[in-house]
Amino acid sequence: MRRCAAGWTVILCIFQTLSGLEPASAGIPAEWTGPVSGHSSVSVPLNVSTAGNVSKVFTFGGLVFFSYSDACTLQVYDASWQIRWSGILYNGVYRNLVESVIPEGHYTIIGTGSYSVISGNPATRVVGYFALDGSSRPLSRDLLTYMCRGGLSYTNHFFVWAYEDRTEVSVEDLQSRQIIWKGTLDKGGSFRSQSINDRYLRVTATRPVSAQTYDDCGFFYPAANNSFYGVEFYGYGNNPNPMARICIMAYEDGTRFRLEETNGRLIREGFLDRGMMQVEIVEGKSIYLNTSRPVTLCSMPYVDADQPYYHLMEVKGPSGTGIDYEFFTPCINNGHLDFLAFTDHTQIVVTHMEKGTSDTVVMQADQHYRYPTVFGLYHIQSTERISVIESGGSVQCGADFMTLNFNVIPDFQIRVEPDSLALPPGYAAACSVFCEGRYGFDETVDLSAYPLPDGIEADFQPASIVPGQGSLLRIRSSLHVPSGKMTLNVRGSWEERVREDTLNLWFYSAPAIPIRVSAAAVQTAGSVFPVDIVMGAEDSPVPPMASFSLALGWDEMLETGGRPVEAGEWFEEGGNVDLSVKYHRDSLRITAELTDNYHMVSGHGEAVRLHFAAPRNTPSETRIGLHFIGSAGADSLGNQWTFSGEPFFFRVVPPDGVSPNAITPNDDGYNDRVEFRIPEYMEKGGEILIYDIWGRRVRRLRDGRFWDGRNDSGALVPPGSYLYVVRVRARVIRRGMVAVIR
């Protein structure tokens, strides 16, 4: 076998395109009993202006939090901006804050992650509600909720409702981490339990489901469109409570409705015009409501009686959430409507539909107002989005999941990508800043960065963007910037609203970037295998590269037995790399050019992948070594970079089996011997016996893998067919024929 020195070059060209409030008084009737509350004389915590997940809630007393994030930091402030509780909750973790911690009132919640909230203490109060997920939606593949212990003599119920066929559902106890139920539901089907009491639960499903907790009435039903305003509803009606009712509220004229049990039995059908309500008594039944136009549907104690009935429910409007401009809701005698405003100069008109009387109030942001009610249907209209809670009773009682206003009110977020840059002092780097609008936000946001220590400059191009647009943030450093890490705050501002993200900067002293070849040390002939050229490491990341060139060379020798290597045999054409191979007697030259744009991200070790296609007849134990004979790069900001790396070696071996099946033992380097690559033989050892066609043994190999066509005396055997037998521990594991040709 001959060794031919080989040298080759790979050229890779890489391109990247960088692309203080006063209480409201005007219009408030003197007979309204509840004061408008605000926080005009207190200071707002600094992090309120920059936190993205800020929401307002009202409670009779108590709050329950569920976290949908891996680490959700929560802070709860009362109306005077005194912190009542703070903590960190992890995904699937809950926290019940009882009335002694959270008394009746309205609160501001600041969270760094995704979470949901129950207003009230469901562990000690008669309740009914549908769970909301971390996006304040009632239908989800992941719902966290609580099943109450019960406060009345009625039977508790827990339901999971399916809205699509073949929905796989699992109900888990968050305290014991045990699976309570697991099964498959079709559309309109439900899992129902009357034995789950006083448990915190997690419901997961392959398709969106809803989770209903029922001890007593006082809640709105979700629609199949994943909101509370729609044309198709499923749910449990009422326990045999003499005061409980199902109420259908129409928002459009000519709304046809059909209310039936889930088994198809008709309860009521008819027509409603805008502002009309259909009231039904449905005891102990699962219901299905279908309408021609969107409606809202609730369960509540709608009885014209002076006796107060204790409950609390968040009213839902035509946006399908609990935060809206308009609401229709039934109310009872001695009840209340609690309003929360999120915007200054919010004007609210409250109309009793049957009496035709109206009241008006103007509220400022973060204010709460309690409005007394009598029996009847109320129409609430507001110039800005508000939250409305309908309740009854003079004691703290009732609970409901609250829509979090940061999930539904127009807002924006700032996102930095990538979130870290690494560069030596005196160099420049760049990242992208994106603005993401939520729920119709389309205003222009101004960008800035702070703090900027001496020697650091930041430039945005452009300096103002709207949702859906991005800006290029260029960071330049002087030679005097010390090595180490720092954090830059990237701020987006619109009027008084501010949102931020962070950019981590890492300054390191060595501008040389490591580069290496990565591949399996042993490859099999006949296979296509990747060889990765990896640039950068965790402590020496690659900057965004505008151009890059790399030269590789063979190190050691490529053993080919003198046989020419044809184009495409050793390198597979495909992907983004065009390859050509030319073989000369003394050299093997391979060139590669990247034809598509290649994106290299700062902060990560990046790889260019070449695919080798090794022929099946590759000589055994072919050994390949790669090393770098030259490399350089320039990033998109004009910084010049150098790379350094160590050689890498791998070898190519034939696949398992016996090959070739015919040999020509003439020492020309081609098929001079047969190789026995049999795993059991190679692992345990044994012997190989060669016989001629007359059954005479001509050669015995002990633990050897090659037969060169010679007998035990070292002489070449005559041409012809020969039988081989492979034995391991006196057991024959392989036999076959091989031909000797002269």
N, C-alpha and C positions, 0 to 999 in steps of 0.2 A: 504493500500500500504506500502510495506517495503522499507527501505532505506538500501542499502548494501554498506558499505565502499569499495572502489575499488582503486587499485593502479596498474599502468602499466608503462612500460619503452619502449622508442623508442631509438634505437641505429642507428645512421647514420654514415657511413664510406664514406668519400669523398676523391677522389684522383684527382690530376691534373698533366699532363705532360707539363713541360715548354719547353716546347720545345725552251809699248808706241809705236805707229805705224807710219811707214814712208810711204808716198805716193808711189804707185807703179809707176815704170818708164820703166822697161824692156819690150820691145815688144810693146810699145804704139806708133802708127803711129803719125807723126807730124801733120797730117791734122785733127786729132780728136779735136773737139772744146771744149768739156767739160772737166774740170779738174777732177782728182781723188781726192776726199775729204776724210779726215780722222780726227783723234783727237790725234795727236802725242804729243802735248805739253800741254795737259790738264789732270787733274786728274779725274779718274772715281769714281762716288759715291760708297761708301762702300757697299750699299745694292744691287748693280748690281750683284756682284759675288754670292750672296746667294739667290736672288729672282728667283722663278721658272718660272714665266710668263713674260719673257723679250722678246720683239720683235722689229724689225726694219721696218720702213715704209718710203716711199717717197711720197711726195705730191706736186702738183702745188701750194698749199695753202689751208689750212683748214683741220681739221680732225673732224669726228663725231664718238663718242663712244657710244656703247650700252652695258649695263651690264646684264649678266646672273647669277650673284651671289647676295646674300643678301646684302653684303657690300663689294664692290670691290674698293680698293684703287688704284688710277692710278697716275702715274707721267710721264710727257713727257719732254725729254731732247733733245736739239738740237745737232748739230754736234760738237760743242765745249763743250758739257756737261754742258750747262747752262739750268737750269730748266725753262721750258716755261709755264707749268701748272701742277697743282696737285689737286686732289679732290677725293671724295668718291661717288660712284654711287651704287644705290640699284637695285635689280632685276627689270627689265623692265624700267629702267630710262636711258635716253640718255643725251648727252652733245655735242653741236655743237660749236667747236672752230673755229672761222672765221679766215680769212687770216691775219688780224692784230695781232692775237695771234700766229698763226702758218703760217708764210710765206713759200714760196717755199723752199724745202730742204728735207733732210732725218733726221729722228728722231728715238730716242730710247724710247720705252714705257715699263714701269715697272708696272705690275698689280698683285694684290694679289688674284684675282679671275678669273672668266671666263668672257671674253668680246669679242666684235667684233669691227672692225674699218672700216670706210669709208675714203678713201684717197681723199681729195678734199672737196669742199663745195657744196654739191648737192642742197642746197637751192637756189643757184644763178647761177648754171651752167647747161648746157645741158648735160644730162647723160643717161646712160643705164647700168643696172647691175642686177645680181642676188644676193640676200642676202646670207651671211654666218652666221652660228650660232657661239656659243662660242668655238666650236672645229674646226672652219674654214671649216665646211662642208656645202654644198649648200642645201642638203635635210635634213629636221629636222621636229620634232613635235613642235618646238618652234623657231620662227624666228622673230628678231627685224629688222626693216628696215625703210627707208624713201622714200616717194613718192614725187618726185620733183615737183616744181611749173611750170617748162617748160621755155625754153629759145628761142624756135623757134616757127614757125607758125604751126608746126605739132601737132596732137592731142596726149596728154599724155595717157599712158596705165599703168594699174597695173594688174598683173596676179598672181594667185596662181595655180600652176600645181600639179596635183595628179599623183602618180605613182602606186597606188594600188586601187582596187575597194573598194567601201563603206568607203571612207575616209571622216570623218566628220571634217569640217574646220570652224574656227571662225577668223574674222579679226576685230581687236580692234584699236581704235584711242587712242594712248598713252596720248594725251593731255587732251581729254575730258573723257577718260575711257569709251566711248560708243562703242557698237558693231556695226560695219558698215555693216557686212554681216555674215551670218551663214548658212551653208548648207552642203550637201553631194556631193562628187565628185567621179567618177569612174576613172579608169586608163586612162590617156591621156586627161581627162577633165580639165577644168580650170574655175576659177572665173575671170571675166574680168570687169574692171571698167575704165571708162574714165572721172569720176567726182571726183576721189580722187586726190587732189592736195595739195602740201605743207603740208603733214601730216606725223608724225612719227607713225609707225604702229607695231602691234604685231600680228603675225599669229600663231595660235595654231591649231593642228590637231591630230587626233587619229592615223594617220600613216604619215610617212615622206612626206613632200611636199616641193616645191620650191616657192620662191616669186620673181617675175620679175618686176623691175621698168623700164619703157621705155619712154623716151622723145626723145632720139636719139641713134644712134648706137655707138658701142665701148665697147664690152663685150664678154666674153666667155660663152657658154651655159653649164649647168650641165648635166651629163648623169644620167640615171636611177639607176646606181650603187652607187650613192652618191659621185661622184667625177666629175672631168671635163675631164675624159679620159675614153671613153666607146663605146658601140655599139648601144645605144638607147637614143635618145634625144627628148625632147619636148620644144617648146618655140614659142614666137612671132617673126615673121620675121622682117620686116622693115616698117616704115612709107614710104609714097611715096617721098622718098628723092633720088634725081638723083645720089647721090654718095654712098649710102648705099649698102652693099653687104653681102651675107652669104658665108663664107669661110670654107671648109672642108679640114683639114690637115691630111694626112696619115703618119703613122709611120712604116707600114709594107707593103711589096710587096703583090700584089694580093688582095687588099682591095676592096671588092664589096660594093657599097653604093646605097641606094634608098632614095631619098628626096621627100617627098610628103606633101600635106596639111593634117591637122588632120582629114579632112573628107574623106581621101583616094585618092584624086586626085593627080596623079603623077606630080611632078615638073621636076625631073631628076634622072636617074640611070646610073650607069657605074662602072668602075674599076679605082683604083688609086694604084700606087706603092709608096714606101717609098720616102718622100721628095716631093711628088706631092700635088697639091692643086686644088680643084674644087671650082669655084666662081660662085654664082648665085645671080640674082636680085629677091628678094621676097618681094613684096610690100603689106602691110596690110593683111598678112595671118598668121595664126597659123600653125606651121610646125611640122613634125615628121621625124626624120632621123634614119634609121636603117642601120648598116654596119656589114660586116662579121668579121672584125677585129677592134680593138679599134682605135678611131680617136679623134681629138679635133675639136670643132666647134665654130666659132666666128662670130660676126656681127661687121663690121667696114667700114669706107669710103675708100674702096679699088679702087681708081681711079688714073690713071697716069696723074696727073695734077699738075701744079706748085702752084696752089692756096692752101694755108694751110687749113686743116680742123681740128677744135678743138675737141679733144677727149683724153681720157686716159683709158687704160685698163690693168689689170694685166694679163700677158701671162701665159697660163697653159701648163704643160708638161705631160709626160706619167705617172708620179706618181699620176696624177689626182688633183694636187694642184698647187699653184702659186710659189712653191719653189722646184727646181728640178735640174738635171744635164744636161738636154737637152730640147730644145724647137724648134718648127717650128712656125713662126708667119709672117703674111703679114705686110708690112710697106708701108708708103706713102712718097712722096717727102716732103722735109723739115720737116720730122718727127724725132723722137728720140727713142732710146732704153735706158732706165735707168736701170743700174745694181746695185744691193746691194749684197755685199759679207758678209758671216757669219763666214768664216774660213780664216786664214792666208794662203798665197801662193796659192790663188785660180787662176787658169789659165783659161781664157775664150777665145774661138775661135768663131768669128762671120763670117758666110759665106753667101754671096748673091748667092742664088741657081741658078738664071738665068745667072748671070755674071761669077760665079765660083771664085770670089775673096774672100779672107779671111783676117781678122785682128785678132791679138792676144793681150791680155792684162793680166797682173798679178795683182791681187788685194789682199789686206789684209783684215782682219776681220773688220767689221763695216765701210767699205768704200763704197762710191757711185761713179758711173761713168756714164756720159751721152755720148751716141754714136749716131752720126747723121745718118739718113737713107735716102735712095731714094726708089722709087717705086719698089716693088718686094717681093718675099718670102725669108725670112732669116732663117738660121739654126744656132742655138746657142748651143754650147757644152762647158761644164765646168768640171773641175776636182773635184769641190766640189759643194754642193747645193748653188744655188743663186736664187734671185728674179729678175724678168724682168718685166718692165713696158713699154708698147708701147704707144706712144702718138704722137699728132700732134698739130701744132699751136704755135705761138710765144707769146700767152697770156695765163694766168692761166685759164684753162677751162677743165672740165671733172672731173669725180669722179668714183671710183670703190671700192668695198669691197676688202680688202687686206688679203691674207693668213698670219696668224701670225706664225712666224717661230718656236716659242716654241711648237706649236701644231703638227709640222711635222718633225722637225729635231731631230735625236736621242738624248735623254736626259734621266735623271733619277731623281727620287724623293725619299726622305727619309720619312718614316712614323713611328711614335712611337705609340704603342698600348699596354695598354691604355695610354692616354695622361696625366694621373695624378696618383700619388701614395701618400698614406698617411701612416705614421708610427711614432711611438714614438721614441724619441732620444735613441740611443743605439741599435736599431733594424735595420733589413735589408729588402729591398724590391726589386722587379724585374719587368721588363717590356720587351716587344719584340720590336725590331727595324727591319723594313723591307725596302728592296730596291726594287723600282719599275722602270723598264726600259721602255722607250717609243721609238717606231719607230726604233727597232733594236739595241738599246744600250745593250751591253753585257760585258762591262768592269768590272774590280774589283774595288770596292769602299771601301776606308778606313774610319773607324768610329772613332769618338772622341766626347768628351763632355766637355762643358765649360759653365760658370765658375764653378770651384770647390772650394768652401770656405773651411776653416779649419774645419775638422771633417767630411767631406763628401768624400767618395771614389766612383769611377765609374769604372766598369770593363765590357768589352765587350767579349762575348764568342760566335763566333769568332770575331776578331777585323777587319776583312775584309770580305766582302760578294759581291756576284754578283746579278743582278736582279733576283727576284724570291726566293731568300734566305732570312733568318732572323737571327738575332743575339739576344742573351739574354743579356740585360743590367742589371747588379746587382748594386744597390745603397746601400751602407753601411754608417751608421751614428754613431758618437760617442755619449756618454752620455751627452756631453757638448754642443751639438747643441741646440740652443734656439728654443722654440716653435714658429710656424709661417709658412708662405708660402715663397717659392722661386721658380724661374724658371731656368731650366737647358736647354741649347741649345744642341741638338744632331746633329752632323755634319757628312755628308758624303762627301768625297773628291775624285775626280779623276782628275789627272793632275791639271789644274788651275780652274776646274769647281767645285763648292761647292754648295751643297743643304742642307737645315736644316729643322728640326722640333723641337718643344718644348716639354718638359716634366715638368709638374707642380708637385712640391714636397710640401707636407704638413706635418709638424711635430707637433704632439699634445702630451700632457702630460699624458693622461689617457689611459693605455693599455687595460682596460676592454671594451668589445664591447657589446652594448645592443642587446638583443634578445627578441622576442615577438611572440605570436601566433596571427594570423589575420584570422578572419572568420566572417561571418554575425552573428549577435547576436541571430537571430531566424532562425531555419531551419525547413523544413517540412518533416515529416515522409514519407517514400517511395521514397525519392530523394537521389541522390548522390551529395554530396557537398564537396568542397575543404576546407582544413584547411592549411593555409600557416604558416610555421615557418620561420620568417623573422629575419635575422641576419644582424646587422649593420644599420647605419643611415647616413644621410648626413654629420653630424659632427663627426661620428665615423665609418668610412667605414671598410669593411671586407677586409683583405689582401688576396692574392691568397693562398688558403688552400691546403696543401698536405694531411692532415687528420683531421677529426673532429668527435667528439662523443658528443651526446646529450642525456640526460635522462629527460623524462617528467613524471609527475605523475598526477593522478586524484586529484583535489582539491574539497572540499565539497563532495557530494555524487552523485552516479549514481543511479537514481531511475529506477529499472527494474521490480518492482513488484514481485521479487523473481524468475522470469522466466529465465532459462539459456540463455545466448547469444551464438549462434553458431558461429564457425569460418567463417569469411567472411561476416557476417551480418552487422557488424558495420563498417568494413573497406573494401574498394574495392581493389582487387588485380589488378594491372596494372601499366603501365608506368615503372618507374625505381625502384619502391618500392615493395618488397615482404613482405606481412603482414600475421601474424597468430594471432588468438585470442583464448584464453582458459578462460572459465568461471568456477569459483569455488563459493561456497555458499557465501563466504565473500570477494572475490576479483575478479577483472577482469584484466588479464594481456595481453598486446599487445606488440609485438616486431616488429620492422621494420628494414630492412637492405637495403641500397642503392646498387643495383647490378651493375649499370653502373658508369662510371667516371662522376664526377660532377664538373663543372667549376665555380669557384667563382672569380669574377672580382673585383679588388681593386677599391675603390671609389664609390661603389654602395651598397645599401642595397640588399642583396641576400636572396632568399627564397627557402626552401624545401617544396614541396607541398605533403600532404597526402590527400587521398580521403576517406571520410566517406560514407558508404551506410547505411542509416537508414531504418529499416524495416517499412512496412506500419502499422504494429500493434504495433509500439512503444507506450508505455503508454504515455498519455497526460502529457505535461509539464515536460518531462524528462529534467533534468538540468545537464550539464556537465561543469566541471571546469578543466583547464589544468594549471600546473605550472612546473617550471624547478627545478629539484632536483639535477642537476649536469650537467656541460658542460665544455668542454675544447677543444683546438685545437692547431695544430702546422702547420705553413705555410711551403711552399716549401724551405724556407731558414733556417729553424730550429727555428724560433721565436715561443715562447710559448704564447698562448693567453687564456684569460678567458672571460666568457660571463655571463651576468646577465639579468634577466627579471622579469616581473610582471605576476601574474596569469591572465587567460582569461576565461570568462564564456560565454556559449551559451546554448540555450535550444532547444529541438526538440518538435514540436507540430504536431498533426495529420493534414492531408490535409483537405481542406474544404469539408463538407458533414456531414453525420450522420453515426457514426460507434461506435461499431459493430452493425450488424443487429440482433444479438442474444446475450443476456447477461445471465450470471449465477451468480446472487447476493448472493454469499456464503462467501464473505470476504476472499477469498484465494488469492486475488491480480490479478486474471485473469478475464478479461471481467466482472467485477462486476457492471459496469454501462455503459450506452450509452451516447455519447457526441454529441451535436448538434453544429457543427462548420459551421454556415451559415453566410456569411459576412454581409448581410443586417441586420439580426437579431442581430449579435454581435455589429454592429455599431449603430443601432437605438434603440435597445431594443424592447420588446414586451412580448409575452407569448407563452408557449408550453402547449398544452392540450393533455392528454393521455386518450384514450377510450378503453373499452373492446370490444369484438366482438358483444355485444348486444347494443352498442352505449352509454353505461353509462360512464360518466367521472369518472376516478379514481384518476387523479392527475392534478394539475394546477401549472405550474412553471412560475414565473414572473422574467424575465431577467436572468434566470438560464440556464446553458448549459449542465447539467448532470441530468440523471434520473437513480436512483439506484434500480428501481424495486419496489418501495414502493408507497402506496397511500397517500392521503392527511393526513391520520391519522398516518402515519409512519409505517404501517404494510406492510409486503411483499405481493404482489399480487399473485394470483394463477398462475401456469404455463399456457402458452398459447400465442396467438397472440394478439397484441395490436396496435391500430391505434394512430399515433401521428399527430397533426396539429400545425404548426408554424404560428403565426399571428404577423404582425407588423402593428400597428395602424389600427386594425380591418380588415386588409387585409390578407388573407391566402397566404403565400409565399411558403410553402412546406408542403406536407403530405406524409405519408408512413407507413410501418409496421415494428414492431420490435417484436422479440420473447423473451419470458422469459422462461428459462429452469431451472429445478431444478434437 
